[in-house]
Amino acid sequence: MSDAEKRAAAPGALRLLPWTPEGKPCYLSADSDHSRLSLLADDVEAGQLDSAEQVLGGARAVLADPEAGERAVRFALVRAVESLADTLRIAVTRGARLRAGES
């Protein structure tokens, strides 16, 4: 977890959004979890988690195939790494929101 992501996990912090323009973290300051941008972020997170589930199934299939070539294994690994990064970002922001809600 990067320093920026650790700061986002602090109680009362800004929400870490599920996209990274130009590879940089993006944050949201909103009065409500029901703002238009918050709801968009929720939808993007749901899509990322659905994609991660599909990537996991595909990666398992490639790994179970003893005849899968290097390109297939490499592609599956690249996609799995991308999905893992998205999933970790979602976990960080949701964890921060849960802790903020406990206050």
VONULUM-887951 format. One record per residue: residue number from 0; x, z, y of N, C-alpha, C in turn. Coordinates in Angstrom, 3 decimals. Last residue first. Example, Ala and Ser with C-alpha at 12.3 -4.5 7.8 and 13.67 -1.06 7.14 Angstrom:
# VONULUM-887951
<num=1, npx=12.850, npz=7.080, npy=-2.250, capx=13.670, capz=7.140, capy=-1.060, cpx=12.900, cpz=7.870, cpy=0.030>
<num=0, npx=13.190, npz=7.800, npy=-5.690, capx=12.300, capz=7.800, capy=-4.500, cpx=13.200, cpz=7.800, cpy=-3.300>
# end
This chain:
# VONULUM-887951
<num=102, npx=-17.032, npz=13.851, npy=6.417, capx=-16.769, capz=14.681, capy=7.599, cpx=-18.037, cpz=15.131, cpy=8.256>
<num=101, npx=-17.687, npz=12.026, npy=4.533, capx=-17.699, capz=13.429, capy=4.114, cpx=-17.550, cpz=14.370, cpy=5.293>
<num=100, npx=-17.269, npz=9.558, npy=5.657, capx=-18.650, capz=10.008, capy=5.478, cpx=-18.764, cpz=11.460, cpy=5.076>
<num=99, npx=-14.544, npz=9.316, npy=5.416, capx=-15.101, capz=9.459, capy=6.768, cpx=-16.546, cpz=9.973, cpy=6.686>
<num=98, npx=-14.341, npz=8.916, npy=2.661, capx=-13.786, capz=10.138, capy=3.256, cpx=-14.351, cpz=10.374, cpy=4.646>
<num=97, npx=-15.588, npz=6.400, npy=2.510, capx=-16.147, capz=7.543, capy=1.786, cpx=-15.647, cpz=8.851, cpy=2.391>
<num=96, npx=-13.852, npz=4.843, npy=4.040, capx=-15.245, capz=5.008, capy=4.488, cpx=-15.906, cpz=6.179, cpy=3.776>
<num=95, npx=-11.567, npz=4.978, npy=2.494, capx=-11.545, capz=5.516, capy=3.850, cpx=-12.962, cpz=5.767, cpy=4.351>
<num=94, npx=-12.487, npz=3.622, npy=0.207, capx=-12.048, capz=5.013, capy=0.111, cpx=-12.037, cpz=5.688, cpy=1.472>
<num=93, npx=-12.895, npz=1.097, npy=1.288, capx=-14.050, capz=1.870, capy=0.794, cpx=-13.692, cpz=3.341, cpy=0.639>
<num=92, npx=-10.268, npz=0.353, npy=1.932, capx=-11.274, capz=0.475, capy=2.991, cpx=-12.485, cpz=1.277, cpy=2.528>
<num=91, npx=-9.031, npz=0.464, npy=-0.626, capx=-8.519, capz=1.232, capy=0.509, cpx=-9.612, cpz=1.432, cpy=1.552>
<num=90, npx=-10.552, npz=-1.367, npy=-2.122, capx=-10.500, capz=0.037, capy=-2.524, cpx=-10.023, cpz=0.917, cpy=-1.378>
<num=89, npx=-9.974, npz=-3.743, npy=-0.749, capx=-11.350, capz=-3.241, capy=-0.785, cpx=-11.363, cpz=-1.760, cpy=-1.149>
<num=88, npx=-7.260, npz=-3.947, npy=-1.338, capx=-7.678, capz=-3.837, capy=0.062, cpx=-9.100, cpz=-3.278, cpy=0.127>
<num=87, npx=-7.427, npz=-4.269, npy=-4.141, capx=-6.779, capz=-3.080, capy=-3.574, cpx=-7.173, cpz=-2.872, cpy=-2.117>
<num=86, npx=-8.702, npz=-6.766, npy=-4.229, capx=-9.362, capz=-5.595, capy=-4.793, cpx=-8.746, cpz=-4.301, cpy=-4.265>
<num=85, npx=-6.759, npz=-8.458, npy=-3.105, capx=-8.080, capz=-8.322, capy=-2.487, cpx=-8.765, cpz=-7.042, cpy=-2.947>
<num=84, npx=-4.697, npz=-8.096, npy=-5.001, capx=-4.470, capz=-7.749, capy=-3.593, cpx=-5.806, cpz=-7.553, cpy=-2.869>
<num=83, npx=-5.973, npz=-9.132, npy=-7.282, capx=-5.566, capz=-7.734, capy=-7.256, cpx=-5.332, cpz=-7.275, cpy=-5.813>
<num=82, npx=-6.255, npz=-11.805, npy=-6.563, capx=-7.446, capz=-10.983, capy=-6.769, cpx=-7.116, cpz=-9.496, cpy=-6.736>
<num=81, npx=-3.554, npz=-12.582, npy=-6.496, capx=-4.406, capz=-12.718, capy=-5.310, cpx=-5.630, cpz=-11.806, cpy=-5.416>
<num=80, npx=-2.874, npz=-12.077, npy=-9.172, capx=-2.196, capz=-11.342, capy=-8.099, cpx=-3.024, cpz=-11.406, cpy=-6.814>
<num=79, npx=-4.502, npz=-13.949, npy=-10.463, capx=-4.684, capz=-12.524, capy=-10.736, cpx=-4.035, cpz=-11.673, cpy=-9.642>
<num=78, npx=-3.426, npz=-16.357, npy=-9.507, capx=-4.806, capz=-15.997, capy=-9.149, cpx=-5.066, cpz=-14.511, cpy=-9.383>
<num=77, npx=-0.894, npz=-16.164, npy=-10.738, capx=-1.019, capz=-16.290, capy=-9.283, cpx=-2.414, cpz=-15.865, cpy=-8.836>
<num=76, npx=-1.634, npz=-16.085, npy=-13.467, capx=-0.940, capz=-14.952, capy=-12.850, cpx=-1.058, cpz=-14.998, cpy=-11.329>
<num=75, npx=-2.790, npz=-18.598, npy=-13.843, capx=-3.580, capz=-17.394, capy=-14.091, cpx=-2.950, cpz=-16.175, cpy=-13.421>
<num=74, npx=-0.563, npz=-20.214, npy=-13.273, capx=-1.757, capz=-20.298, capy=-12.443, cpx=-2.605, cpz=-19.039, cpy=-12.598>
<num=73, npx=1.126, npz=-19.444, npy=-15.428, capx=1.551, capz=-19.222, capy=-14.036, cpx=0.339, cpz=-19.248, cpy=-13.092>
<num=72, npx=-0.372, npz=-20.331, npy=-17.595, capx=-0.053, capz=-18.902, capy=-17.470, cpx=0.327, cpz=-18.579, cpy=-16.026>
<num=71, npx=-0.414, npz=-23.078, npy=-17.057, capx=-1.669, capz=-22.331, capy=-17.167, cpx=-1.426, cpz=-20.839, cpy=-16.975>
<num=70, npx=2.328, npz=-23.707, npy=-17.091, capx=1.517, capz=-23.944, capy=-15.884, cpx=0.233, cpz=-23.135, cpy=-15.903>
<num=69, npx=3.082, npz=-23.099, npy=-19.746, capx=3.632, capz=-22.326, capy=-18.630, cpx=2.792, cpz=-22.488, cpy=-17.364>
<num=68, npx=0.148, npz=-23.356, npy=-21.902, capx=1.445, capz=-23.738, capy=-21.364, cpx=1.865, cpz=-22.874, cpy=-20.181>
<num=67, npx=-1.303, npz=-21.932, npy=-24.707, capx=-1.362, capz=-22.097, capy=-23.251, cpx=0.045, cpz=-22.374, cpy=-22.727>
<num=66, npx=-1.380, npz=-21.376, npy=-27.356, capx=-0.868, capz=-22.692, capy=-26.985, cpx=-0.923, cpz=-22.951, cpy=-25.475>
<num=65, npx=-2.595, npz=-18.956, npy=-27.709, capx=-1.160, capz=-19.040, capy=-27.997, cpx=-0.544, cpz=-20.387, cpy=-27.609>
<num=64, npx=-4.794, npz=-17.541, npy=-25.635, capx=-4.515, capz=-18.864, capy=-26.187, cpx=-3.016, cpz=-19.005, cpy=-26.443>
<num=63, npx=-4.985, npz=-15.193, npy=-24.302, capx=-5.399, capz=-15.189, capy=-25.708, cpx=-5.087, cpz=-16.507, cpy=-26.410>
<num=62, npx=-4.295, npz=-15.901, npy=-21.724, capx=-3.372, capz=-15.053, capy=-22.488, cpx=-3.717, cpz=-15.010, cpy=-23.972>
<num=61, npx=-6.585, npz=-17.365, npy=-21.022, capx=-5.272, capz=-18.021, capy=-21.062, cpx=-4.304, cpz=-17.207, cpy=-21.912>
<num=60, npx=-8.525, npz=-15.326, npy=-21.124, capx=-8.640, capz=-16.505, capy=-22.002, cpx=-7.293, cpz=-17.215, cpy=-22.127>
<num=59, npx=-7.629, npz=-13.617, npy=-19.121, capx=-7.697, capz=-13.140, capy=-20.509, cpx=-7.750, cpz=-14.315, cpy=-21.483>
<num=58, npx=-7.976, npz=-15.287, npy=-16.927, capx=-6.626, capz=-14.849, capy=-17.298, cpx=-6.595, cpz=-14.345, cpy=-18.740>
<num=57, npx=-10.782, npz=-15.520, npy=-16.886, capx=-9.941, capz=-16.696, capy=-17.095, cpx=-8.540, cpz=-16.326, cpy=-17.540>
<num=56, npx=-11.516, npz=-12.849, npy=-16.386, capx=-11.970, capz=-13.529, capy=-17.599, cpx=-11.115, cpz=-14.745, cpy=-17.924>
<num=55, npx=-10.262, npz=-12.517, npy=-13.876, capx=-9.887, capz=-11.676, capy=-15.013, cpx=-10.303, cpz=-12.327, cpy=-16.331>
<num=54, npx=-11.693, npz=-14.349, npy=-12.360, capx=-10.254, capz=-14.548, capy=-12.560, cpx=-9.777, cpz=-13.740, cpy=-13.763>
<num=53, npx=-14.214, npz=-13.115, npy=-12.370, capx=-14.042, capz=-14.433, capy=-12.990, cpx=-12.568, cpz=-14.718, cpy=-13.284>
<num=52, npx=-13.581, npz=-10.792, npy=-10.946, capx=-14.136, capz=-10.690, capy=-12.302, cpx=-13.969, cpz=-12.008, cpy=-13.054>
<num=51, npx=-12.807, npz=-11.864, npy=-8.523, capx=-11.823, capz=-11.131, capy=-9.325, cpx=-12.297, cpz=-10.997, cpy=-10.771>
<num=50, npx=-15.260, npz=-12.867, npy=-7.624, capx=-14.164, capz=-13.792, capy=-7.936, cpx=-13.126, cpz=-13.121, cpy=-8.830>
<num=49, npx=-16.573, npz=-10.443, npy=-7.161, capx=-17.106, capz=-11.398, capy=-8.145, cpx=-16.025, cpz=-12.379, cpy=-8.585>
<num=48, npx=-14.922, npz=-9.449, npy=-5.135, capx=-15.012, capz=-8.724, capy=-6.405, cpx=-15.588, cpz=-9.616, cpy=-7.506>
<num=47, npx=-15.382, npz=-11.349, npy=-3.136, capx=-14.029, capz=-11.168, capy=-3.664, cpx=-14.057, cpz=-10.443, cpy=-5.008>
<num=46, npx=-18.114, npz=-10.945, npy=-2.679, capx=-17.632, capz=-12.227, capy=-3.191, cpx=-16.243, cpz=-12.119, cpy=-3.789>
<num=45, npx=-18.008, npz=-8.362, npy=-1.633, capx=-18.771, capz=-8.619, capy=-2.863, cpx=-18.325, cpz=-9.934, cpy=-3.492>
<num=44, npx=-16.491, npz=-8.853, npy=0.701, capx=-15.969, capz=-7.978, capy=-0.354, cpx=-16.684, cpz=-8.232, cpy=-1.672>
<num=43, npx=-18.330, npz=-10.463, npy=2.085, capx=-17.037, capz=-11.030, capy=1.688, cpx=-16.427, cpz=-10.187, cpy=0.574>
<num=42, npx=-20.391, npz=-8.583, npy=2.507, capx=-20.648, capz=-9.797, capy=1.719, cpx=-19.346, cpz=-10.430, cpy=1.225>
<num=41, npx=-19.046, npz=-6.723, npy=4.130, capx=-19.605, capz=-6.300, capy=2.839, cpx=-19.841, cpz=-7.500, cpy=1.926>
<num=40, npx=-18.537, npz=-8.348, npy=6.350, capx=-17.417, capz=-7.826, capy=5.566, cpx=-17.883, cpz=-7.362, cpy=4.189>
<num=39, npx=-21.180, npz=-8.716, npy=7.219, capx=-20.393, capz=-9.874, capy=6.782, cpx=-19.226, cpz=-9.420, cpy=5.912>
<num=38, npx=-21.742, npz=-6.085, npy=7.943, capx=-22.498, capz=-6.697, capy=6.844, cpx=-21.786, cpz=-7.936, cpy=6.314>
<num=37, npx=-19.944, npz=-5.817, npy=10.076, capx=-19.840, capz=-4.932, capy=8.908, cpx=-20.556, cpz=-5.530, cpy=7.701>
<num=36, npx=-20.957, npz=-7.727, npy=11.843, capx=-19.629, capz=-7.935, capy=11.256, cpx=-19.408, cpz=-7.033, cpy=10.045>
<num=35, npx=-23.483, npz=-6.590, npy=12.461, capx=-23.392, capz=-7.934, capy=11.891, cpx=-22.044, cpz=-8.162, cpy=11.196>
<num=34, npx=-23.731, npz=-3.159, npy=11.403, capx=-23.480, capz=-4.182, capy=12.410, cpx=-23.325, cpz=-5.529, cpy=11.705>
<num=33, npx=-24.033, npz=-1.063, npy=9.718, capx=-25.024, capz=-2.133, capy=9.612, cpx=-24.866, cpz=-3.168, cpy=10.723>
<num=32, npx=-22.444, npz=0.997, npy=10.204, capx=-22.096, capz=0.223, capy=9.014, cpx=-23.045, cpz=-0.959, cpy=8.834>
<num=31, npx=-21.817, npz=1.327, npy=13.711, capx=-22.731, capz=1.346, capy=12.577, cpx=-22.162, cpz=0.532, cpy=11.412>
<num=30, npx=-19.995, npz=1.033, npy=15.660, capx=-20.772, capz=2.272, capy=15.677, cpx=-21.628, cpz=2.429, cpy=14.420>
<num=29, npx=-16.766, npz=-0.202, npy=14.765, capx=-18.207, capz=-0.408, capy=14.973, cpx=-18.912, cpz=0.941, cpy=14.911>
<num=28, npx=-13.906, npz=-1.849, npy=14.565, capx=-14.416, capz=-0.622, capy=15.158, cpx=-15.878, cpz=-0.873, cpy=15.473>
<num=27, npx=-11.959, npz=-3.306, npy=12.096, capx=-13.234, capz=-3.313, capy=12.799, cpx=-13.527, cpz=-1.912, cpy=13.313>
<num=26, npx=-8.932, npz=-5.233, npy=11.572, capx=-9.706, capz=-3.993, capy=11.581, cpx=-10.978, cpz=-4.143, cpy=12.402>
<num=25, npx=-6.686, npz=-6.939, npy=9.506, capx=-7.702, capz=-7.072, capy=10.536, cpx=-8.617, cpz=-5.850, cpy=10.433>
<num=24, npx=-3.237, npz=-7.614, npy=8.743, capx=-4.482, capz=-6.872, capy=8.536, cpx=-5.395, cpz=-7.006, cpy=9.754>
<num=23, npx=-2.017, npz=-10.992, npy=8.471, capx=-1.984, capz=-9.681, capy=9.131, cpx=-3.295, cpz=-8.949, cpy=8.886>
<num=22, npx=-2.046, npz=-13.595, npy=7.623, capx=-1.376, capz=-12.613, capy=6.782, cpx=-1.313, cpz=-11.218, cpy=7.365>
<num=21, npx=-3.678, npz=-15.011, npy=9.340, capx=-2.229, capz=-15.201, capy=9.451, cpx=-1.449, cpz=-14.118, cpy=8.687>
<num=20, npx=-6.155, npz=-12.661, npy=8.716, capx=-5.770, capz=-13.845, capy=9.473, cpx=-4.256, cpz=-13.885, cpy=9.673>
<num=19, npx=-7.375, npz=-11.466, npy=6.019, capx=-6.099, capz=-11.264, capy=6.704, cpx=-5.711, cpz=-12.535, cpy=7.459>
<num=18, npx=-10.293, npz=-9.638, npy=5.059, capx=-9.582, capz=-10.896, capy=5.305, cpx=-8.347, cpz=-10.604, cpy=6.133>
<num=17, npx=-11.819, npz=-7.316, npy=4.861, capx=-11.335, capz=-7.959, capy=3.641, cpx=-10.698, cpz=-9.332, cpy=3.860>
<num=16, npx=-10.720, npz=-4.774, npy=7.249, capx=-11.589, capz=-5.865, capy=6.818, cpx=-10.973, cpz=-6.628, cpy=5.640>
<num=15, npx=-10.725, npz=-1.406, npy=7.625, capx=-9.868, capz=-2.512, capy=7.218, cpx=-10.770, cpz=-3.597, cpy=6.646>
<num=14, npx=-12.161, npz=0.319, npy=10.251, capx=-12.403, capz=-0.278, capy=8.933, cpx=-11.443, cpz=-1.446, cpy=8.718>
<num=13, npx=-10.306, npz=3.011, npy=11.794, capx=-10.961, capz=1.716, capy=11.840, cpx=-11.172, cpz=1.194, cpy=10.424>
<num=12, npx=-10.846, npz=6.458, npy=10.841, capx=-10.044, capz=5.296, capy=11.228, cpx=-10.918, cpz=4.056, cpy=11.323>
<num=11, npx=-11.926, npz=8.758, npy=9.887, capx=-12.285, capz=8.357, capy=11.231, cpx=-11.545, cpz=7.126, cpy=11.729>
<num=10, npx=-9.141, npz=9.475, npy=7.771, capx=-10.516, capz=9.746, capy=8.170, cpx=-10.759, cpz=9.346, cpy=9.614>
<num=9, npx=-7.043, npz=6.712, npy=6.807, capx=-7.182, capz=8.003, capy=7.461, cpx=-8.633, cpz=8.215, cpy=7.885>
<num=8, npx=-6.749, npz=4.173, npy=5.921, capx=-7.365, capz=5.105, capy=4.984, cpx=-7.574, cpz=6.480, cpy=5.602>
<num=7, npx=-5.340, npz=2.907, npy=7.837, capx=-6.758, capz=2.578, capy=7.748, cpx=-7.485, cpz=3.534, cpy=6.812>
<num=6, npx=-2.801, npz=3.803, npy=7.250, capx=-3.437, capz=4.261, capy=8.491, cpx=-4.936, cpz=4.015, cpy=8.434>
<num=5, npx=-2.388, npz=2.364, npy=4.889, capx=-2.436, capz=3.830, capy=4.837, cpx=-3.104, cpz=4.391, cpy=6.086>
<num=4, npx=-2.288, npz=-0.213, npy=5.917, capx=-3.389, capz=0.141, capy=5.026, cpx=-3.508, cpz=1.648, cpy=4.885>
<num=3, npx=0.083, npz=-0.020, npy=7.389, capx=-1.172, capz=-0.324, capy=8.080, cpx=-2.365, cpz=0.060, cpy=7.218>
<num=2, npx=1.936, npz=0.390, npy=5.352, capx=1.707, capz=1.447, capy=6.343, cpx=0.385, cpz=1.237, cpy=7.065>
<num=1, npx=0.580, npz=-0.880, npy=2.200, capx=1.377, capz=-0.976, capy=3.421, cpx=1.073, cpz=0.190, cpy=4.344>
<num=0, npx=0.845, npz=0.000, npy=-1.175, capx=0.000, capz=0.000, capy=0.000, cpx=0.890, cpz=0.000, cpy=1.236>
# end
